Amino acid sequence: MVGKVLESILAQRTFLFVGYDFDDPDFNLLYDQIAYEIGAHGRASYAVMLDVEPLLVDDLHRRGIHVISLRPSEQLPLAAQMT
């Protein structure tokens, strides 16, 4: 049931993962299964991550997740604006 709902959402919406840990095996299994089922009909997903390794960027890109990689020093001006 949850898989079908997520499948519908992934096919119709763009996901933005912020601060998410892609080491969660349950999430990875579900996401990969849904991505396989919807194939080319799915929307692109994006992930905002700090200091991400190039191998992880490549792996996520193959899975349809585009990585926006930030360095911690780039976060300081944004954090200052939020206070």
C-alpha positions as CSV (number, residue, x, y, z in Angstrom):
1,M,0.0,0.0,0.0
2,V,2.7,2.5,1.0
3,G,4.7,1.5,-2.1
4,K,1.9,2.3,-4.4
5,V,1.3,5.7,-2.8
6,L,5.0,6.5,-3.1
7,E,5.1,5.3,-6.6
8,S,2.3,7.7,-7.5
9,I,4.1,10.6,-5.8
10,L,7.4,9.8,-7.4
11,A,5.8,9.7,-10.8
12,Q,4.0,13.0,-10.4
13,R,6.2,15.2,-8.1
14,T,9.8,16.2,-7.8
15,F,11.5,15.1,-4.5
16,L,14.0,17.2,-2.7
17,F,16.0,15.4,0.0
18,V,17.6,17.7,2.5
19,G,20.0,16.3,5.1
20,Y,18.9,12.7,4.3
21,D,21.1,9.7,5.0
22,F,21.0,7.4,1.9
23,D,22.5,4.6,4.0
24,D,19.0,3.5,5.2
25,P,18.5,0.0,3.6
26,D,14.7,0.1,3.9
27,F,14.5,3.4,2.1
28,N,16.9,2.3,-0.6
29,L,15.1,-0.9,-1.2
30,L,11.7,0.9,-1.5
31,Y,13.1,3.8,-3.6
32,D,14.9,1.5,-6.0
33,Q,11.9,-0.8,-6.5
34,I,9.6,2.1,-7.2
35,A,12.1,3.8,-9.5
36,Y,12.5,0.5,-11.4
37,E,8.7,0.1,-11.8
38,I,8.0,3.7,-13.0
39,G,11.1,3.8,-15.2
40,A,11.4,6.8,-17.5
41,H,8.0,8.0,-16.3
42,G,9.4,9.2,-12.9
43,R,10.4,12.8,-12.2
44,A,13.9,13.7,-11.3
45,S,14.8,13.9,-7.6
46,Y,17.3,16.2,-5.9
47,A,19.4,15.9,-2.8
48,V,21.1,18.7,-0.9
49,M,24.2,17.3,0.8
50,L,27.3,18.6,2.5
51,D,30.8,17.5,1.3
52,V,29.5,14.5,-0.6
53,E,31.9,12.0,-2.0
54,P,32.1,11.8,-5.9
55,L,31.3,8.0,-5.8
56,L,28.1,8.7,-3.9
57,V,27.2,11.5,-6.4
58,D,27.7,9.0,-9.2
59,D,25.6,6.3,-7.5
60,L,22.8,8.6,-6.7
61,H,22.8,10.1,-10.3
62,R,22.5,6.6,-11.7
63,R,19.4,6.2,-9.5
64,G,17.9,9.4,-10.8
65,I,18.8,11.6,-7.8
66,H,20.7,14.8,-8.7
67,V,23.0,15.9,-5.9
68,I,23.5,19.6,-5.0
69,S,26.8,19.4,-3.0
70,L,27.6,22.2,-0.6
71,R,30.7,22.8,1.4
72,P,30.2,23.8,5.1
73,S,31.9,27.2,4.4
74,E,29.1,27.9,1.9
75,Q,26.5,27.4,4.7
76,L,27.8,30.2,7.0
77,P,26.3,33.2,5.1
78,L,23.0,31.3,4.8
79,A,23.0,30.5,8.6
80,A,23.8,34.1,9.4
81,Q,20.8,35.3,7.4
82,M,18.5,32.9,9.3
83,T,19.3,34.3,12.8
